[in-house]
């Protein structure tokens, strides 16, 4: 268990059997762990695709482990166009997610106007447990950074929103920023 008895995402994913879907809706994040790498990209236009650098080994390891036991991991991102520098950086680094086994699609915000998403990014695990990821206005983790729900109505809202975004989304290999 991570702090305060709240399970870490790795712990939640280790109990997942079928699916893990993630909807991201912000045009920029300001998470401290990414700051140095994003600043380097902002200065140079280059992304460090070393899978052993920074937080990647932990993340890629839990993705590979989950996908290896049959969990389908899908990530969808709703983005404004033209995209922000942050989204350009994120797009350039997404090849690491894909190499680990995630499926990723991008949906321009103008094509999501009739989608009813929840008020925060989320992970939906096995179609039953939602982990909402909460951020400050500046894009850093809020305190607390996560909220959870198994309420069937909330699960349906999140599932419907994700599936609509996924259906309309553009595969990572085809989406250009």
C-alpha positions in Angstrom: 0.0 0.0 0.0 1.2 3.5 -0.7 0.8 6.2 1.8 -2.4 6.7 3.8 -3.6 3.2 2.9 -4.4 4.2 -0.7 -3.2 1.6 -3.1 -0.7 2.6 -5.7 -1.6 2.3 -9.4 0.8 -0.7 -9.7 -1.1 -2.4 -6.9 -4.4 -1.7 -8.6 -3.2 -2.9 -11.9 -1.7 -6.1 -10.5 -5.3 -7.1 -9.5 -6.7 -6.2 -12.9 -7.6 -9.2 -15.2 -9.1 -7.9 -18.4 -8.8 -4.2 -19.2 -7.3 -0.9 -18.1 -8.5 2.2 -19.9 -7.2 5.7 -19.4 -8.8 9.0 -20.5 -6.6 12.1 -20.4 -8.2 15.5 -21.1 -5.8 18.2 -20.2 -3.6 20.1 -22.7 -0.8 20.4 -20.3 0.3 18.8 -17.0 2.9 20.2 -14.6 3.8 17.0 -12.7 7.2 17.6 -11.0 8.7 14.3 -12.2 8.3 15.3 -15.8 9.5 18.9 -15.5 13.2 18.3 -16.4 12.4 16.2 -19.4 9.7 18.6 -20.7 12.1 21.5 -20.2 14.7 19.7 -22.2 12.2 19.1 -25.0 11.1 22.8 -24.9 14.7 23.9 -25.4 15.9 21.3 -27.9 12.8 19.8 -29.6 14.2 16.4 -28.8 12.7 13.6 -26.6 14.8 11.2 -24.5 13.4 7.8 -25.6 15.7 5.9 -23.2 13.4 3.4 -21.5 15.7 3.2 -18.6 15.6 6.9 -17.8 13.6 8.6 -15.1 10.2 7.1 -14.3 10.0 4.9 -17.4 11.5 1.6 -16.0 8.8 1.4 -13.4 5.9 2.4 -15.7 7.0 0.3 -18.6 7.5 -2.7 -16.3 4.0 -2.6 -14.9 2.5 -2.2 -18.3 4.5 -5.1 -19.8 3.6 -7.3 -16.8 -0.1 -6.5 -17.1 -0.2 -6.9 -20.9 1.7 -10.1 -20.5 -1.0 -11.6 -18.4 -3.7 -10.5 -20.9 -4.8 -7.1 -19.7 -5.7 -4.8 -22.6 -4.4 -1.3 -21.8 -5.9 1.5 -23.9 -5.1 5.2 -23.5 -7.1 8.0 -25.1 -6.2 11.6 -25.1 -8.6 14.5 -26.0 -6.4 17.4 -27.2 -7.0 21.0 -28.4 -5.6 21.9 -31.8 -3.2 23.4 -32.5 -1.6 21.3 -29.8 0.4 22.7 -26.9 4.1 22.1 -26.5 3.3 19.7 -23.8 1.1 17.6 -26.1 3.9 17.6 -28.7 6.3 16.3 -26.1 3.8 13.7 -24.9 3.1 12.6 -28.5 6.9 12.2 -29.2 7.4 10.1 -26.1 4.3 7.9 -26.6 6.3 5.4 -28.7 7.6 4.0 -25.3 4.1 3.4 -24.1 3.3 1.6 -27.3 6.4 -0.6 -27.2 5.4 -1.7 -23.7 2.0 -2.8 -25.0 -0.4 0.2 -24.6 -2.8 1.1 -27.3 -3.0 4.9 -27.8 -5.4 7.1 -29.7 -5.8 10.9 -29.9 -9.0 12.8 -30.4 -9.1 16.5 -31.4 -11.3 18.3 -28.9 -13.6 19.7 -31.6 -14.6 16.1 -32.4 -15.5 15.5 -28.7 -18.0 18.3 -28.3 -20.9 15.9 -27.7 -19.0 13.5 -25.4 -20.1 13.7 -21.8 -16.8 13.0 -19.9 -16.4 13.2 -16.1 -14.7 16.2 -14.6 -11.2 14.6 -14.3 -8.9 12.2 -16.0 -9.4 8.6 -15.0 -8.4 5.0 -15.2 -11.2 2.4 -15.4 -10.0 -1.0 -14.4 -11.9 -4.2 -15.4 -15.0 -2.0 -16.1 -15.7 -1.7 -12.3 -13.2 0.5 -10.5 -12.4 4.1 -11.4 -9.3 5.9 -10.2 -9.8 9.6 -10.9 -6.5 11.5 -11.2 -6.8 15.0 -9.7 -4.6 17.9 -10.7 -4.1 21.5 -9.6 -4.8 24.4 -12.0 -1.1 24.3 -12.8 -1.3 20.6 -13.7 0.6 19.2 -10.7 -0.9 16.5 -8.5 -3.6 17.7 -6.2 -3.7 16.7 -2.6 -5.0 14.0 -2.4 -4.1 13.1 -6.0 -6.6 10.3 -6.4 -10.3 9.5 -5.8 -11.9 6.2 -6.3 -15.4 5.0 -7.3 -17.2 1.8 -8.0 -20.6 3.5 -8.3 -22.3 1.8 -11.3 -23.6 5.2 -12.6 -20.1 6.7 -12.4 -18.6 3.6 -14.0 -21.1 3.9 -16.9 -20.4 7.6 -17.4 -16.7 6.9 -17.6 -17.0 3.8 -19.7 -19.3 5.5 -22.2 -17.1 8.5 -22.5 -14.0 6.5 -23.0 -15.5 4.2 -25.6 -16.9 7.1 -27.5 -13.5 8.8 -27.5 -11.8 5.6 -28.4 -14.1 4.9 -31.3 -13.6 8.5 -32.7 -9.9 8.6 -31.8 -7.0 8.6 -34.3 -4.4 5.8 -33.8 -1.1 7.1 -32.5 0.7 6.0 -35.6 -1.6 8.2 -37.8 -2.0 11.2 -35.6 0.4 14.1 -36.2 0.9 17.2 -34.2 
